[in-house]
Amino acid sequence: MKFVIQREILLKLLQQIIGAVERRQTMPILANVLFVINKMGRLAVTSSDLEVELTASTQLDAGSQYDVGSITVPGRKLLDICRVLPDESVIDFYQEDNGRVIVRSGRSRYALAMLPADDFPNVDWGSEDISAEFMLQQQKLRHLIESTQFAMAQQDVRYYLNGLLLEVKDGSVVAVATDGHRLALNGIESPVTNGSYVRIIIPRKGIVELLRLLGDSEEEVSFFVSNNHVRISNEHFIFISKLIDGKFPDYEKAIPRDGDKKVVVERDSLKGALTRVAILSSDMFRGVQLQIKSGLLKMHARSQDQEEAEEELPIEYTGPDMATGFNVNYLLDVLSTVKTEKIVLTMKDGASSTLIEEDGGTGNSLYVVMPLRL
């Protein structure tokens, strides 16, 4: 195999797929990435950890020389080489007869060990057992994930929470994530009208790696869902991930619909005030107390050394006085995600979960945060 490629193009390909390269090297081949060049001169770079498989591809220049073939080389070493090469440099990549791969650029030359491409373990995603197939614009899919993924659990014993629920039905696509203390939900209208109903849980790692591949274009991506895997692809990438086999909680029951007290506040002002108060919040619980009065919100935090911080903000509220508390990080995650100038907090009382929505937004996204006793 041999080919010539611009440094920036190869670097981008490697950055998109490097997340699935094994660090611990339980199998030596999993530390490598697979390079494949087809007869049309398209270069595909693939990585896998047996749970997630990522492929990014590009078309080689028509005038450049290349040989059709496949090979595997150490992924992270090659990425490091590309990072340190000068900008706009050209990389000459070719295989020697002695079983090494040469990476040459200008006066730099690197010889890398290789392993046979036939040993690379492609994920068997069940292409003969497809249960659903549909299309989505990748910018919409990216928006769904970005607005909800922060609420996924991390290494929770309730394994079905360590991922993101994607629910597809006629006319809509809904993404939901929860760790049991907070919930994030967003939905979009969808052209899916073939009667399909899909309810899958994509693991946390898969979601993180999928975000690296998705762009902001209106180009559509294809979804293929089998019993145990999901495959998402377009001309430039292929993403395959195992699915979490479990029953996601009924998220509709977790959304408080009985709140009658609404607080409207400027998002940036609240985010800045909470960030300042959080400096002296407890390292363990990250708690902040909110005192809500007519037209005024008071925020108070106290450290384990009895240090204190207070902030006040004007709000739109005319109900009875209330006091509640939250993990400040949960509130900041929501405020970093929403885009509207103001947000609306709806609650029943200080001991109930709070529903957070965008004021003047599409109404498709909502967030639920459970209170914290302080």
Secondary structure, 3 states (H helix, E strand, C coil): CEEEEEHHHHHHHHHHHHHHCCCCCCCHHHHEEEEEECCCCEEEEEEECCCEEEEEEEECCCCCCCECEEEEEEHHHHHHHHHHCCCCCEEEEEECCCCEEEEEECCEEEEEECECHHHCCCCCCCCCCEEEEEEEEHHHHHHHHHCCHHHCCCCCCCHHHCEEEEEEECCEEEEEEECCCEEEEEEEECCCCCCCCEEEEEEHHHHHHHHHHCCCCCCEEEEEEECCEEEEECCCEEEEEECCCCCCCCHHHHCCCCCCEEEEEEHHHHHHHHHHHHHHCCCCCCEEEEEEECCEEEEEEECCCCCEEEEEEECECCCCCEEEEEEHHHHHHHHCCCCCCEEEEEECCCCCCEEEEEECCCCCEEEEECCCCC
